[in-house]
Amino acid sequence: AYKVYGCFGLTELVHGSNVNGLKTRADFDSKTREFVLNTPNETDMKYWIGGAGKQCSMSVIWAQLYVDGKNHGVHAFIVPLRNRKTHDPLPGVTVGDCGEKTGANGVDNGFIMLKNYRIPYDYLLDRFSTIDEAGAYQSPIKSKAKRFATFMNGLSLGRAIISYMGIFGAKQAF
């Protein structure tokens, strides 16, 4: 049986965790109902992504969504990275390892770059937004800033819990 391992493609080399400043693009092609994903420059590659260098065949990629040239902010997409049989990167996908680290070399931290890489419409994680059959972007959250805050809410809560667990663990150790 084939197992699918996935990674979380948020952080970019120059933009770090400044999610609102991400440069990766997902342009909606209304003729084919596909998204065309692009990493504009090497400095915009997804970087330090756990599992991306060698192990993962799929990723959730965060990118700026453009529909008819208008930026609708950061959205998440399911993105196949590698061929299921050969594990080679798919055409339009470049992946690699970030190299030796000071510690935890067993952790596969990698980078992801995309060039004119097409994914179907259904790969948009669309709980808070859709693109109708006519190609119009729709969301019940009209404000781009509020939509961004809604998307990031779960991530912020997760980071707070991880921080709390680290502090709790450290207190227990002493």
Disulfide bonds with the S-S distance in Angstrom:
none
